[in-house]
Amino acid sequence: MPRSIYQAYLNPKALASWLPPKGMSGHIDVFDPREGGTYSMTLTYERNQSTPGKTSDHTDVTQGKFLRLDPDKKIVLSIIFESEDPAFASEMIQTWYLEAVPEGTKVTIVCENVPEGIRKEDHDAGLMSTLENLAAYTE
């Protein structure tokens, strides 16, 4: 159901458990889930990763804002990676669309202005892993 997914996104403990892709763990540092509210999350890579993190060797720290919240339908976020590398400096806009379908809920994620330092293949794989985690969390 769209409601369970929407609520899983707005619960910081739940979000930290399912959002990190395989090979990472997450910690919510700041979380104010309302339109205009901000958040901060630290994602930590497992030690045997092949590429370094964006913020440090083993972490990605994101700062963001909830731009729009349409209960059970849509979540729009602004996401900025803390990084000294200009390839990760842009503000990404991520929109989550939730749609009830006979099988459950169809989740569509649209990412705009993805930082140039994030390879499309890596981003797609990370999002697929996150969606698999979300499906397992809400089942």
DAZIBEL-V14181 format. One record per pair of residues at least 12 apart in sequence whose C-alpha atoms are under 10 Angstrom apart, sorted by the first residue. I is the first residue (numbers start at 1). GAP is how many residues later the second one is. Records with the same first field share a line. If there is no record, write none. Layout:
I = GAP  GAP
//
This chain:
1 = 71  97  98  99  100  101  102  103  104  105  137  138
2 = 69  70  71  72  95  96  97  98  99  102  103  104  105
3 = 68  69  70  95  96  97  102
4 = 68  101  133  134  135
5 = 67  68  93  100  102  129  130  132  133
6 = 63  64  65  66  67  68  69  90  91  92
7 = 64  65
8 = 126  129  130
9 = 24  66  87  125
10 = 21  22  23  24  59  65
11 = 20  21  22
12 = 15  16  17  18  19  20  21  27  29
13 = 13  14  15
14 = 120  123  124
15 = 12  13  26  119  122
16 = 12  25  26  27
17 = 113  116  117  120
18 = 111  112  113  114  115  116  117  118  119  120
19 = 24  107  108  110  111  112  113  114  115
20 = 21  22  23  24  25  106  107  109  110  111  113  114
21 = 22  24  104  105  106  107  108  109  110  111  112
22 = 23  24  103  104  105  106  107  108  110  111
23 = 20  21  22  23  24  25  26  103  106
24 = 18  19  20  21  22  23  25  34  35  36  102
25 = 17  18  19  20  21  34
26 = 15  16  17  18  19  33  34  35
27 = 13  14  15  16  17  34
28 = 12  13  14  15  33  34
29 = 12  13  32  33  34
30 = 12  33  34
31 = 33  34  35
32 = 33  34
33 = 32  33  34  35  36
34 = 31  32  33  34  35
35 = 30  31  32  33  34  35  40  41  42
36 = 28  29  30  31  32  33  41
37 = 27  28  29  30  31  40
38 = 25  26  27  28  29  39  40  41
39 = 23  24  25  26  27  38  39  40
40 = 21  22  23  24  25  39  40  41
41 = 19  20  21  22  23  40
42 = 13  17  18  19  20  21  39  40
43 = 12  15  16  17  18  19
44 = 12  13  14  15  16  17
45 = 12  13  14  15
46 = 12  13
53 = 30
54 = 27  28  29  30  31  33  34  35  63  64
55 = 26  27  28  29  30  33
56 = 26  27  28
59 = 23
60 = 21  22  23
61 = 18  19  20  21  22
62 = 16  17  18  19  20  21
63 = 15  16  17  18  19  28
64 = 13  14  15  16  17  27  28  29
65 = 12  13  14  15  28
66 = 12  13  28
67 = 26  27  28
68 = 27
69 = 26  27
70 = 27  28
71 = 27
72 = 25  26  27  28
73 = 23  24  25  26  27  34
74 = 21  22  23  24  25  33  34  35
75 = 19  20  21  22  23  34
76 = 17  18  19  20  21  33  34  35
77 = 14  15  16  17  18  19  34
78 = 13  14  15  16  17  33  34
79 = 12  13  14  15  34  35
80 = 12  13  34  35
81 = 34
85 = 32
86 = 29  30  31
87 = 27  28  29  30  31
88 = 26  27  28  29  30
89 = 25  26  27  28
90 = 23  24  25  26  27
91 = 21  22  23  24
92 = 19  20  21  22  23
93 = 17  18  19  20  21
94 = 15  16  17  18  19  20
95 = 13  14  15  16  17
96 = 12  13  14  15
97 = 12  13
104 = 31  35
105 = 30
107 = 24  27  28
108 = 23
109 = 18  22
111 = 12
//
